[in-house]
């Protein structure tokens, strides 16, 4: 079976299979510390929807914001509409997710924590690793 790289519209990142992880996102250009790699809109949902989504494979693709409880926000999770939704976990990530709340809703940005070279996988640390099923093993 042949796999090809799938590029974003700006050709700054691409998606390809990663052994043991599924799909991964890779840099097609170099990124410097602090660079915003991607910024994307989100859709937030409450605990009722989370309980339904947790029983599906969508669970693996939604994000949890631990800063929201400080604001009294009832939202339990967010779907991100961008390539960062398939960025893999690492206990030693080279990027992080930053959240911005605007009048048009919540936005997520993935920002480089260190210099990222061309063809290097972009990773971030999942904040809800303990919520995953025991059958899912995280590898670096």
N, CA, C and O atoms as CSV, one atom per row, in Angstrom:
chain,resi,resn,atom,element,x,y,z
A,1,UNK,N,N,0.847,-1.167,0.000
A,1,UNK,CA,C,0.000,0.000,0.000
A,1,UNK,C,C,0.900,1.240,0.000
A,1,UNK,O,O,1.874,1.309,0.750
A,2,UNK,N,N,0.565,2.209,-0.843
A,2,UNK,CA,C,1.371,3.418,-0.956
A,2,UNK,C,C,0.706,4.562,-0.194
A,2,UNK,O,O,-0.498,4.786,-0.318
A,3,UNK,N,N,1.497,5.273,0.586
A,3,UNK,CA,C,0.994,6.432,1.312
A,3,UNK,C,C,1.663,7.672,0.761
A,3,UNK,O,O,2.872,7.692,0.529
A,4,UNK,N,N,0.876,8.690,0.556
A,4,UNK,CA,C,1.421,9.960,0.104
A,4,UNK,C,C,1.229,10.988,1.201
A,4,UNK,O,O,0.366,10.836,2.065
A,5,UNK,N,N,2.025,12.016,1.162
A,5,UNK,CA,C,1.874,13.120,2.096
A,5,UNK,C,C,0.654,13.928,1.699
A,5,UNK,O,O,0.414,14.153,0.512
A,6,UNK,N,N,-0.114,14.364,2.677
A,6,UNK,CA,C,-1.240,15.250,2.451
A,6,UNK,C,C,-0.890,16.597,3.062
A,6,UNK,O,O,-0.690,16.693,4.273
A,7,UNK,N,N,-0.811,17.647,2.234
A,7,UNK,CA,C,-0.372,18.959,2.682
A,7,UNK,C,C,-1.541,19.848,3.076
A,7,UNK,O,O,-2.658,19.692,2.583
A,8,UNK,N,N,-1.251,20.806,3.997
A,8,UNK,CA,C,-2.236,21.847,4.280
A,8,UNK,C,C,-2.229,22.825,3.110
A,8,UNK,O,O,-1.368,22.738,2.235
A,9,UNK,N,N,-3.171,23.743,3.090
A,9,UNK,CA,C,-3.308,24.656,1.952
A,9,UNK,C,C,-2.095,25.555,1.751
A,9,UNK,O,O,-1.821,25.982,0.630
A,10,UNK,N,N,-1.375,25.842,2.811
A,10,UNK,CA,C,-0.211,26.732,2.719
A,10,UNK,C,C,1.093,25.956,2.560
A,10,UNK,O,O,2.165,26.553,2.459
A,11,UNK,N,N,1.003,24.640,2.538
A,11,UNK,CA,C,2.184,23.777,2.410
A,11,UNK,C,C,3.191,23.957,3.542
A,11,UNK,O,O,4.385,23.732,3.341
A,12,UNK,N,N,2.730,24.360,4.736
A,12,UNK,CA,C,3.632,24.506,5.876
A,12,UNK,C,C,3.722,23.210,6.680
A,12,UNK,O,O,4.693,22.988,7.403
A,13,UNK,N,N,2.703,22.355,6.551
A,13,UNK,CA,C,2.654,21.084,7.278
A,13,UNK,C,C,2.107,20.015,6.348
A,13,UNK,O,O,1.457,20.305,5.344
A,14,UNK,N,N,2.386,18.782,6.708
A,14,UNK,CA,C,1.782,17.673,5.993
A,14,UNK,C,C,1.473,16.544,6.959
A,14,UNK,O,O,2.042,16.467,8.048
A,15,UNK,N,N,0.563,15.667,6.545
A,15,UNK,CA,C,0.134,14.525,7.345
A,15,UNK,C,C,0.605,13.262,6.652
A,15,UNK,O,O,0.468,13.110,5.438
A,16,UNK,N,N,1.161,12.361,7.446
A,16,UNK,CA,C,1.539,11.061,6.908
A,16,UNK,C,C,1.479,10.041,8.042
A,16,UNK,O,O,1.485,10.417,9.214
A,17,UNK,N,N,1.422,8.760,7.705
A,17,UNK,CA,C,1.365,7.717,8.739
A,17,UNK,C,C,2.644,7.685,9.592
A,17,UNK,O,O,3.748,7.927,9.104
A,18,UNK,N,N,2.451,7.378,10.875
A,18,UNK,CA,C,3.563,7.223,11.818
A,18,UNK,C,C,3.425,5.831,12.443
A,18,UNK,O,O,2.400,5.541,13.059
A,19,UNK,N,N,4.417,4.980,12.301
A,19,UNK,CA,C,4.322,3.639,12.877
A,19,UNK,C,C,3.983,3.674,14.373
A,19,UNK,O,O,4.623,4.381,15.151
A,20,UNK,N,N,2.976,2.908,14.751
A,20,UNK,CA,C,2.568,2.822,16.140
A,20,UNK,C,C,1.677,3.943,16.621
A,20,UNK,O,O,1.165,3.883,17.738
A,21,UNK,N,N,1.476,4.977,15.796
A,21,UNK,CA,C,0.685,6.130,16.230
A,21,UNK,C,C,-0.497,6.441,15.316
A,21,UNK,O,O,-1.411,7.152,15.735
A,22,UNK,N,N,-0.512,5.948,14.123
A,22,UNK,CA,C,-1.538,6.358,13.157
A,22,UNK,C,C,-1.007,7.504,12.310
A,22,UNK,O,O,0.107,7.441,11.791
A,23,UNK,N,N,-1.821,8.559,12.173
A,23,UNK,CA,C,-1.381,9.719,11.401
A,23,UNK,C,C,-0.578,10.665,12.277
A,23,UNK,O,O,-0.762,10.716,13.494
A,24,UNK,N,N,0.315,11.412,11.642
A,24,UNK,CA,C,1.071,12.437,12.344
A,24,UNK,C,C,1.203,13.662,11.465
A,24,UNK,O,O,1.041,13.589,10.247
A,25,UNK,N,N,1.499,14.796,12.095
A,25,UNK,CA,C,1.661,16.063,11.386
A,25,UNK,C,C,3.148,16.419,11.405
A,25,UNK,O,O,3.808,16.347,12.442
A,26,UNK,N,N,3.657,16.804,10.236
A,26,UNK,CA,C,5.080,17.090,10.070
A,26,UNK,C,C,5.284,18.482,9.498
A,26,UNK,O,O,4.444,19.001,8.764
A,27,UNK,N,N,6.416,19.072,9.848
A,27,UNK,CA,C,6.777,20.401,9.341
A,27,UNK,C,C,7.284,20.287,7.914
A,27,UNK,O,O,8.131,19.446,7.612
A,28,UNK,N,N,6.764,21.132,7.044
A,28,UNK,CA,C,7.260,21.221,5.671
A,28,UNK,C,C,8.153,22.450,5.488
A,28,UNK,O,O,8.804,22.620,4.457
A,29,UNK,N,N,8.164,23.298,6.516
A,29,UNK,CA,C,9.058,24.454,6.577
A,29,UNK,C,C,9.643,24.473,7.988
A,29,UNK,O,O,9.059,23.876,8.892
A,30,UNK,N,N,10.772,25.136,8.204
A,30,UNK,CA,C,11.283,25.218,9.581
A,30,UNK,C,C,10.445,26.193,10.406
A,30,UNK,O,O,9.986,27.218,9.903
A,31,UNK,N,N,10.257,25.856,11.674
A,31,UNK,CA,C,9.578,26.747,12.619
A,31,UNK,C,C,10.558,27.096,13.728
A,31,UNK,O,O,11.341,26.255,14.168
A,32,UNK,N,N,10.507,28.335,14.169
A,32,UNK,CA,C,11.354,28.805,15.269
A,32,UNK,C,C,10.545,28.802,16.565
A,32,UNK,O,O,9.314,28.804,16.539
A,33,UNK,N,N,11.241,28.798,17.685
A,33,UNK,CA,C,10.582,28.878,18.989
A,33,UNK,C,C,9.604,30.047,18.990
A,33,UNK,O,O,9.964,31.159,18.606
A,34,UNK,N,N,8.372,29.801,19.418
A,34,UNK,CA,C,7.358,30.848,19.500
A,34,UNK,C,C,6.524,31.030,18.253
A,34,UNK,O,O,5.511,31.728,18.292
A,35,UNK,N,N,6.920,30.418,17.139
A,35,UNK,CA,C,6.123,30.530,15.912
A,35,UNK,C,C,4.754,29.878,16.095
A,35,UNK,O,O,4.641,28.799,16.678
A,36,UNK,N,N,3.718,30.545,15.590
A,36,UNK,CA,C,2.394,29.932,15.526
A,36,UNK,C,C,2.388,29.047,14.282
A,36,UNK,O,O,2.498,29.533,13.156
A,37,UNK,N,N,2.260,27.768,14.501
A,37,UNK,CA,C,2.291,26.799,13.407
A,37,UNK,C,C,0.940,26.757,12.704
A,37,UNK,O,O,0.870,26.670,11.478
A,38,UNK,N,N,-0.124,26.819,13.487
A,38,UNK,CA,C,-1.484,26.827,12.940
A,38,UNK,C,C,-2.409,27.457,13.967
A,38,UNK,O,O,-2.188,27.325,15.171
A,39,UNK,N,N,-3.447,28.144,13.494
A,39,UNK,CA,C,-4.517,28.700,14.346
A,39,UNK,C,C,-5.829,28.256,13.733
A,39,UNK,O,O,-6.039,28.411,12.530
A,40,UNK,N,N,-6.720,27.701,14.558
A,40,UNK,CA,C,-7.954,27.128,14.016
A,40,UNK,C,C,-9.141,27.411,14.930
A,40,UNK,O,O,-8.982,27.539,16.144
A,41,UNK,N,N,-10.346,27.509,14.335
A,41,UNK,CA,C,-11.557,27.659,15.140
A,41,UNK,C,C,-11.899,26.345,15.828
A,41,UNK,O,O,-11.401,25.283,15.455
A,42,UNK,N,N,-12.760,26.437,16.839
A,42,UNK,CA,C,-13.156,25.261,17.593
A,42,UNK,C,C,-14.669,25.224,17.780
A,42,UNK,O,O,-15.367,26.207,17.529
A,43,UNK,N,N,-15.153,24.083,18.220
A,43,UNK,CA,C,-16.545,23.921,18.648
A,43,UNK,C,C,-16.513,23.313,20.028
A,43,UNK,O,O,-15.962,22.228,20.220
A,44,UNK,N,N,-17.104,24.008,21.006
A,44,UNK,CA,C,-17.127,23.521,22.381
A,44,UNK,C,C,-18.415,22.785,22.689
A,44,UNK,O,O,-19.467,23.079,22.122
A,45,UNK,N,N,-18.318,21.823,23.598
A,45,UNK,CA,C,-19.502,21.044,23.986
A,45,UNK,C,C,-19.489,20.796,25.490
A,45,UNK,O,O,-18.449,20.875,26.144
A,46,UNK,N,N,-20.680,20.493,26.022
A,46,UNK,CA,C,-20.838,20.344,27.469
A,46,UNK,C,C,-20.653,18.890,27.912
A,46,UNK,O,O,-20.345,18.018,27.099
A,47,UNK,N,N,-20.845,18.639,29.220
A,47,UNK,CA,C,-20.658,17.302,29.794
A,47,UNK,C,C,-21.598,16.264,29.200
A,47,UNK,O,O,-21.212,15.106,29.040
A,48,UNK,N,N,-22.815,16.654,28.874
A,48,UNK,CA,C,-23.776,15.708,28.290
A,48,UNK,C,C,-23.261,15.207,26.945
A,48,UNK,O,O,-23.263,14.004,26.685
A,49,UNK,N,N,-22.824,16.124,26.098
A,49,UNK,CA,C,-22.263,15.731,24.801
A,49,UNK,C,C,-20.970,14.939,24.988
A,49,UNK,O,O,-20.707,13.994,24.244
A,50,UNK,N,N,-20.160,15.324,25.982
A,50,UNK,CA,C,-18.891,14.620,26.229
A,50,UNK,C,C,-19.136,13.154,26.554
A,50,UNK,O,O,-18.402,12.283,26.086
A,51,UNK,N,N,-20.157,12.875,27.349
A,51,UNK,CA,C,-20.465,11.483,27.701
A,51,UNK,C,C,-20.820,10.664,26.454
A,51,UNK,O,O,-20.478,9.484,26.370
A,52,UNK,N,N,-21.497,11.281,25.498
A,52,UNK,CA,C,-21.807,10.597,24.241
A,52,UNK,C,C,-20.552,10.427,23.387
A,52,UNK,O,O,-20.301,9.344,22.860
A,53,UNK,N,N,-19.768,11.492,23.252
A,53,UNK,CA,C,-18.555,11.446,22.430
A,53,UNK,C,C,-17.516,10.481,23.000
A,53,UNK,O,O,-16.752,9.874,22.250
A,54,UNK,N,N,-17.490,10.342,24.325
A,54,UNK,CA,C,-16.521,9.446,24.961
A,54,UNK,C,C,-16.727,7.991,24.558
A,54,UNK,O,O,-15.811,7.178,24.677
A,55,UNK,N,N,-17.920,7.661,24.085
A,55,UNK,CA,C,-18.210,6.278,23.663
A,55,UNK,C,C,-17.906,6.057,22.188
A,55,UNK,O,O,-18.189,4.986,21.651
A,56,UNK,N,N,-17.331,7.062,21.525
A,56,UNK,CA,C,-17.016,6.965,20.102
A,56,UNK,C,C,-15.527,7.205,19.886
A,56,UNK,O,O,-14.805,7.555,20.820
A,57,UNK,N,N,-15.078,7.016,18.666
A,57,UNK,CA,C,-13.678,7.301,18.342
A,57,UNK,C,C,-13.371,8.789,18.314
A,57,UNK,O,O,-12.203,9.176,18.258
A,58,UNK,N,N,-14.406,9.636,18.353
A,58,UNK,CA,C,-14.178,11.089,18.391
A,58,UNK,C,C,-13.458,11.486,19.673
A,58,UNK,O,O,-12.777,12.510,19.718
A,59,UNK,N,N,-13.612,10.662,20.727
A,59,UNK,CA,C,-12.921,10.935,21.995
A,59,UNK,C,C,-11.436,11.218,21.768
A,59,UNK,O,O,-10.866,12.096,22.415
A,60,UNK,N,N,-10.815,10.486,20.863
A,60,UNK,CA,C,-9.382,10.624,20.613
A,60,UNK,C,C,-9.014,11.937,19.925
A,60,UNK,O,O,-7.837,12.286,19.831
A,61,UNK,N,N,-10.032,12.667,19.441
A,61,UNK,CA,C,-9.758,13.879,18.664
A,61,UNK,C,C,-10.257,15.156,19.323
A,61,UNK,O,O,-10.129,16.233,18.741
A,62,UNK,N,N,-10.822,15.062,20.523
A,62,UNK,CA,C,-11.246,16.316,21.134
A,62,UNK,C,C,-10.275,16.733,22.228
A,62,UNK,O,O,-9.540,15.921,22.789
A,63,UNK,N,N,-10.302,18.022,22.505
A,63,UNK,CA,C,-9.347,18.630,23.413
A,63,UNK,C,C,-10.034,19.067,24.694
A,63,UNK,O,O,-11.197,19.468,24.683
A,64,UNK,N,N,-9.302,18.985,25.799
A,64,UNK,CA,C,-9.789,19.424,27.102
A,64,UNK,C,C,-8.978,20.643,27.505
A,64,UNK,O,O,-7.750,20.649,27.424
A,65,UNK,N,N,-9.681,21.664,27.936
A,65,UNK,CA,C,-9.017,22.895,28.403
A,65,UNK,C,C,-9.124,22.946,29.913
A,65,UNK,O,O,-10.221,23.043,30.465
A,66,UNK,N,N,-7.990,22.882,30.575
A,66,UNK,CA,C,-8.018,22.904,32.035
A,66,UNK,C,C,-8.117,24.324,32.594
A,66,UNK,O,O,-8.261,24.495,33.804
A,67,UNK,N,N,-8.044,25.335,31.743
A,67,UNK,CA,C,-8.187,26.711,32.211
A,67,UNK,C,C,-9.651,27.135,32.288
A,67,UNK,O,O,-9.956,28.158,32.901
A,68,UNK,N,N,-10.559,26.380,31.686
A,68,UNK,CA,C,-11.956,26.813,31.593
A,68,UNK,C,C,-12.679,26.798,32.936
A,68,UNK,O,O,-13.545,27.641,33.166
A,69,UNK,N,N,-12.351,25.868,33.826
A,69,UNK,CA,C,-13.049,25.820,35.113
A,69,UNK,C,C,-12.795,27.085,35.933
A,69,UNK,O,O,-13.597,27.428,36.802
A,70,UNK,N,N,-11.704,27.770,35.669
A,70,UNK,CA,C,-11.401,29.007,36.379
A,70,UNK,C,C,-12.373,30.115,35.992
A,70,UNK,O,O,-12.573,31.060,36.755
A,71,UNK,N,N,-12.973,30.007,34.818
A,71,UNK,CA,C,-13.896,31.024,34.325
A,71,UNK,C,C,-15.353,30.619,34.521
A,71,UNK,O,O,-16.253,31.350,34.110
A,72,UNK,N,N,-15.601,29.459,35.147
A,72,UNK,CA,C,-16.959,28.998,35.359
A,72,UNK,C,C,-17.647,28.562,34.078
A,72,UNK,O,O,-18.876,28.571,34.008
A,73,UNK,N,N,-16.892,28.184,33.074
A,73,UNK,CA,C,-17.423,27.772,31.778
A,73,UNK,C,C,-17.931,26.331,31.847
A,73,UNK,O,O,-17.214,25.455,32.331
A,74,UNK,N,N,-19.156,26.066,31.370
A,74,UNK,CA,C,-19.705,24.717,31.426
A,74,UNK,C,C,-19.198,23.780,30.325
A,74,UNK,O,O,-19.589,22.613,30.290
A,75,UNK,N,N,-18.340,24.265,29.429
A,75,UNK,CA,C,-17.883,23.420,28.326
A,75,UNK,C,C,-16.864,22.397,28.810
A,75,UNK,O,O,-15.951,22.721,29.569
A,76,UNK,N,N,-17.033,21.160,28.360
A,76,UNK,CA,C,-16.175,20.060,28.795
A,76,UNK,C,C,-15.036,19.784,27.816
A,76,UNK,O,O,-13.978,19.300,28.218
A,77,UNK,N,N,-15.242,20.086,26.553
A,77,UNK,CA,C,-14.233,19.790,25.551
A,77,UNK,C,C,-14.437,20.594,24.294
A,77,UNK,O,O,-15.423,21.317,24.151
A,78,UNK,N,N,-13.479,20.458,23.372
A,78,UNK,CA,C,-13.496,21.216,22.127
A,78,UNK,C,C,-13.026,20.348,20.977
A,78,UNK,O,O,-12.070,19.584,21.109
A,79,UNK,N,N,-13.705,20.471,19.853
A,79,UNK,CA,C,-13.238,19.915,18.592
A,79,UNK,C,C,-12.490,21.052,17.895
A,79,UNK,O,O,-13.010,22.163,17.793
A,80,UNK,N,N,-11.285,20.783,17.421
A,80,UNK,CA,C,-10.501,21.783,16.706
A,80,UNK,C,C,-10.570,21.475,15.217
A,80,UNK,O,O,-10.331,20.341,14.803
A,81,UNK,N,N,-10.894,22.475,14.418
A,81,UNK,CA,C,-11.036,22.315,12.980
A,81,UNK,C,C,-9.743,22.706,12.272
A,81,UNK,O,O,-9.657,23.764,11.650
A,82,UNK,N,N,-8.761,21.854,12.375
A,82,UNK,CA,C,-7.477,22.099,11.745
A,82,UNK,C,C,-6.610,20.863,11.850
A,82,UNK,O,O,-6.990,19.881,12.487
A,83,UNK,N,N,-5.439,20.913,11.223
A,83,UNK,CA,C,-4.538,19.764,11.256
A,83,UNK,C,C,-4.052,19.450,12.666
A,83,UNK,O,O,-3.677,18.313,12.953
A,84,UNK,N,N,-4.054,20.455,13.554
A,84,UNK,CA,C,-3.576,20.165,14.903
A,84,UNK,C,C,-4.446,19.131,15.609
A,84,UNK,O,O,-4.043,18.586,16.637
A,85,UNK,N,N,-5.641,18.852,15.070
A,85,UNK,CA,C,-6.493,17.826,15.675
A,85,UNK,C,C,-5.904,16.435,15.531
A,85,UNK,O,O,-6.339,15.516,16.224
A,86,UNK,N,N,-4.923,16.253,14.649
A,86,UNK,CA,C,-4.268,14.947,14.506
A,86,UNK,C,C,-2.781,15.006,14.888
A,86,UNK,O,O,-2.023,14.098,14.547
A,87,UNK,N,N,-2.363,16.057,15.586
A,87,UNK,CA,C,-0.995,16.127,16.099
A,87,UNK,C,C,-0.880,15.111,17.231
A,87,UNK,O,O,-1.728,15.066,18.122
A,88,UNK,N,N,0.160,14.307,17.190
A,88,UNK,CA,C,0.341,13.249,18.179
A,88,UNK,C,C,0.869,13.765,19.511
A,88,UNK,O,O,1.459,14.841,19.611
A,89,UNK,N,N,0.626,12.938,20.532
A,89,UNK,CA,C,1.106,13.193,21.890
A,89,UNK,C,C,2.589,12.881,22.004
A,89,UNK,O,O,3.105,11.995,21.323
A,90,UNK,N,N,3.267,13.622,22.875
A,90,UNK,CA,C,4.626,13.297,23.276
A,90,UNK,C,C,4.815,13.776,24.714
A,90,UNK,O,O,4.308,14.829,25.100
A,91,UNK,N,N,5.549,12.993,25.497
A,91,UNK,CA,C,5.911,13.444,26.829
A,91,UNK,C,C,7.050,14.465,26.758
A,91,UNK,O,O,7.391,15.099,27.757
A,92,UNK,N,N,7.631,14.614,25.568
A,92,UNK,CA,C,8.688,15.603,25.304
A,92,UNK,C,C,8.318,16.369,24.030
A,92,UNK,O,O,8.997,16.242,23.012
A,93,UNK,N,N,7.239,17.166,24.084
A,93,UNK,CA,C,6.707,17.803,22.875
A,93,UNK,C,C,7.591,18.927,22.354
A,93,UNK,O,O,8.418,19.485,23.074
A,94,UNK,N,N,7.386,19.242,21.067
A,94,UNK,CA,C,8.085,20.389,20.483
A,94,UNK,C,C,7.113,21.543,20.223
A,94,UNK,O,O,7.500,22.567,19.660
A,95,UNK,N,N,5.844,21.376,20.633
A,95,UNK,CA,C,4.828,22.425,20.457
A,95,UNK,C,C,3.806,22.330,21.594
A,95,UNK,O,O,3.748,21.336,22.317
A,96,UNK,N,N,3.011,23.380,21.733
A,96,UNK,CA,C,1.946,23.390,22.750
A,96,UNK,C,C,0.701,24.042,22.154
A,96,UNK,O,O,0.779,24.779,21.171
A,97,UNK,N,N,-0.431,23.761,22.759
A,97,UNK,CA,C,-1.692,24.372,22.339
A,97,UNK,C,C,-1.931,25.608,23.210
A,97,UNK,O,O,-1.823,25.541,24.434
A,98,UNK,N,N,-2.255,26.726,22.577
A,98,UNK,CA,C,-2.651,27.952,23.281
A,98,UNK,C,C,-4.065,28.300,22.870
A,98,UNK,O,O,-4.430,28.166,21.702
A,99,UNK,N,N,-4.855,28.742,23.821
A,99,UNK,CA,C,-6.267,29.043,23.591
A,99,UNK,C,C,-6.517,30.536,23.645
A,99,UNK,O,O,-5.924,31.250,24.453
A,100,UNK,N,N,-7.403,31.003,22.773
A,100,UNK,CA,C,-7.821,32.401,22.745
A,100,UNK,C,C,-9.338,32.428,22.641
A,100,UNK,O,O,-9.921,31.766,21.782
A,101,UNK,N,N,-9.977,33.200,23.524
A,101,UNK,CA,C,-11.427,33.358,23.479
A,101,UNK,C,C,-11.751,34.705,22.849
A,101,UNK,O,O,-11.272,35.745,23.302
A,102,UNK,N,N,-12.575,34.677,21.794
A,102,UNK,CA,C,-12.959,35.897,21.091
A,102,UNK,C,C,-14.473,35.946,20.975
A,102,UNK,O,O,-15.165,35.006,21.366
A,103,UNK,N,N,-14.983,37.046,20.437
A,103,UNK,CA,C,-16.422,37.156,20.214
A,103,UNK,C,C,-16.929,36.069,19.265
A,103,UNK,O,O,-18.096,35.683,19.324
A,104,UNK,N,N,-16.049,35.579,18.392
A,104,UNK,CA,C,-16.459,34.543,17.437
A,104,UNK,C,C,-16.259,33.138,17.991
A,104,UNK,O,O,-16.463,32.154,17.279
A,105,UNK,N,N,-15.863,33.039,19.256
A,105,UNK,CA,C,-15.690,31.732,19.881
A,105,UNK,C,C,-14.247,31.469,20.265
A,105,UNK,O,O,-13.388,32.346,20.168
A,106,UNK,N,N,-14.001,30.246,20.703
A,106,UNK,CA,C,-12.657,29.843,21.115
A,106,UNK,C,C,-11.827,29.456,19.896
A,106,UNK,O,O,-12.326,28.823,18.965
A,107,UNK,N,N,-10.565,29.841,19.916
A,107,UNK,CA,C,-9.608,29.497,18.875
A,107,UNK,C,C,-8.439,28.783,19.537
A,107,UNK,O,O,-8.061,29.089,20.668
A,108,UNK,N,N,-7.877,27.831,18.814
A,108,UNK,CA,C,-6.700,27.109,19.300
A,108,UNK,C,C,-5.536,27.397,18.362
A,108,UNK,O,O,-5.692,27.438,17.142
A,109,UNK,N,N,-4.372,27.594,18.957
A,109,UNK,CA,C,-3.140,27.768,18.189
A,109,UNK,C,C,-2.146,26.734,18.666
A,109,UNK,O,O,-2.067,26.446,19.860
A,110,UNK,N,N,-1.391,26.177,17.745
A,110,UNK,CA,C,-0.280,25.324,18.130
A,110,UNK,C,C,0.985,26.126,17.891
A,110,UNK,O,O,1.217,26.641,16.797
A,111,UNK,N,N,1.806,26.224,18.945
A,111,UNK,CA,C,2.954,27.118,18.966
A,111,UNK,C,C,4.222,26.298,19.232
A,111,UNK,O,O,4.231,25.417,20.092
A,112,UNK,N,N,5.274,26.593,18.496
A,112,UNK,CA,C,6.540,25.865,18.644
A,112,UNK,C,C,7.189,26.170,19.999
A,112,UNK,O,O,7.359,27.332,20.371
A,113,UNK,N,N,7.547,25.109,20.727
A,113,UNK,CA,C,8.274,25.234,21.992
A,113,UNK,C,C,9.777,25.276,21.774
A,113,UNK,O,O,10.534,25.737,22.628
A,114,UNK,N,N,10.189,24.790,20.621
A,114,UNK,CA,C,11.607,24.763,20.237
A,114,UNK,C,C,11.674,24.847,18.734
A,114,UNK,O,O,10.643,24.760,18.066
A,115,UNK,N,N,12.834,25.010,18.194
A,115,UNK,CA,C,12.980,25.011,16.738
A,115,UNK,C,C,12.556,23.645,16.194
A,115,UNK,O,O,12.921,22.605,16.741
A,116,UNK,N,N,11.788,23.666,15.118
A,116,UNK,CA,C,11.316,22.438,14.483
A,116,UNK,C,C,11.832,22.440,13.053
A,116,UNK,O,O,11.624,23.394,12.304
A,117,UNK,N,N,12.491,21.387,12.697
A,117,UNK,CA,C,13.123,21.279,11.377
A,117,UNK,C,C,12.140,20.702,10.342
A,117,UNK,O,O,11.132,20.092,10.698
A,118,UNK,N,N,12.451,20.905,9.082
A,118,UNK,CA,C,11.666,20.323,7.993
A,118,UNK,C,C,11.644,18.807,8.166
A,118,UNK,O,O,12.665,18.194,8.477
A,119,UNK,N,N,10.475,18.211,7.963
A,119,UNK,CA,C,10.224,16.772,8.068
A,119,UNK,C,C,10.225,16.244,9.501
A,119,UNK,O,O,10.153,15.032,9.707
A,120,UNK,N,N,10.305,17.125,10.490
A,120,UNK,CA,C,10.205,16.701,11.891
A,120,UNK,C,C,8.733,16.621,12.284
A,120,UNK,O,O,7.943,17.492,11.922
A,121,UNK,N,N,8.367,15.580,13.024
A,121,UNK,CA,C,6.980,15.463,13.483
A,121,UNK,C,C,6.699,16.538,14.528
A,121,UNK,O,O,7.517,16.789,15.412
A,122,UNK,N,N,5.538,17.166,14.415
A,122,UNK,CA,C,5.077,18.165,15.375
A,122,UNK,C,C,4.270,17.409,16.430
A,122,UNK,O,O,3.353,16.659,16.095
A,123,UNK,N,N,4.617,17.608,17.711
A,123,UNK,CA,C,3.931,16.909,18.794
A,123,UNK,C,C,3.563,17.891,19.901
A,123,UNK,O,O,4.168,18.955,20.035
A,124,UNK,N,N,2.565,17.516,20.685
A,124,UNK,CA,C,2.235,18.276,21.897
A,124,UNK,C,C,1.865,17.284,22.986
A,124,UNK,O,O,1.641,16.106,22.707
A,125,UNK,N,N,1.801,17.751,24.217
A,125,UNK,CA,C,1.477,16.862,25.329
A,125,UNK,C,C,-0.014,16.912,25.600
A,125,UNK,O,O,-0.562,17.971,25.907
A,126,UNK,N,N,-0.674,15.759,25.486
A,126,UNK,CA,C,-2.104,15.691,25.764
A,126,UNK,C,C,-2.318,15.970,27.247
A,126,UNK,O,O,-1.564,15.493,28.094
A,127,UNK,N,N,-3.345,16.741,27.548
A,127,UNK,CA,C,-3.619,17.085,28.943
A,127,UNK,C,C,-4.525,16.068,29.622
A,127,UNK,O,O,-4.720,16.125,30.836
A,128,UNK,N,N,-5.082,15.138,28.849
A,128,UNK,CA,C,-6.025,14.176,29.423
A,128,UNK,C,C,-5.607,12.722,29.177
A,128,UNK,O,O,-6.463,11.871,28.935
A,129,UNK,N,N,-4.322,12.433,29.233
A,129,UNK,CA,C,-3.815,11.083,28.969
A,129,UNK,C,C,-4.487,10.066,29.885
A,129,UNK,O,O,-4.781,8.954,29.447
A,130,UNK,N,N,-4.734,10.414,31.132
A,130,UNK,CA,C,-5.326,9.475,32.083
A,130,UNK,C,C,-6.758,9.092,31.728
A,130,UNK,O,O,-7.267,8.092,32.234
A,131,UNK,N,N,-7.419,9.865,30.869
A,131,UNK,CA,C,-8.802,9.570,30.483
A,131,UNK,C,C,-8.892,8.529,29.362
A,131,UNK,O,O,-9.975,8.009,29.093
A,132,UNK,N,N,-7.773,8.221,28.709
A,132,UNK,CA,C,-7.783,7.264,27.606
A,132,UNK,C,C,-7.922,5.834,28.122
A,132,UNK,O,O,-7.522,5.520,29.243
A,133,UNK,N,N,-8.497,4.976,27.281
A,133,UNK,CA,C,-8.623,3.563,27.629
A,133,UNK,C,C,-7.241,2.966,27.869
A,133,UNK,O,O,-6.250,3.413,27.292
A,134,UNK,N,N,-7.190,1.945,28.734
A,134,UNK,CA,C,-5.919,1.279,29.046
A,134,UNK,C,C,-5.296,0.618,27.823
A,134,UNK,O,O,-4.090,0.370,27.793
A,135,UNK,N,N,-6.115,0.333,26.820
A,135,UNK,CA,C,-5.600,-0.335,25.619
A,135,UNK,C,C,-4.776,0.606,24.739
A,135,UNK,O,O,-4.043,0.151,23.860
A,136,UNK,N,N,-4.892,1.914,24.970
A,136,UNK,CA,C,-4.134,2.884,24.189
A,136,UNK,C,C,-2.818,3.161,24.894
A,136,UNK,O,O,-2.802,3.644,26.027
A,137,UNK,N,N,-1.743,2.863,24.240
A,137,UNK,CA,C,-0.409,3.072,24.804
A,137,UNK,C,C,0.236,4.255,24.092
A,137,UNK,O,O,0.286,4.298,22.863
A,138,UNK,N,N,0.721,5.197,24.860
A,138,UNK,CA,C,1.370,6.373,24.293
A,138,UNK,C,C,2.860,6.101,24.156
A,138,UNK,O,O,3.519,5.661,25.098
A,139,UNK,N,N,3.377,6.375,22.956
A,139,UNK,CA,C,4.805,6.200,22.703
A,139,UNK,C,C,5.383,7.529,22.270
A,139,UNK,O,O,4.690,8.358,21.679
A,140,UNK,N,N,6.644,7.726,22.564
A,140,UNK,CA,C,7.332,8.952,22.139
A,140,UNK,C,C,8.055,8.700,20.845
A,140,UNK,O,O,8.699,9.603,20.312
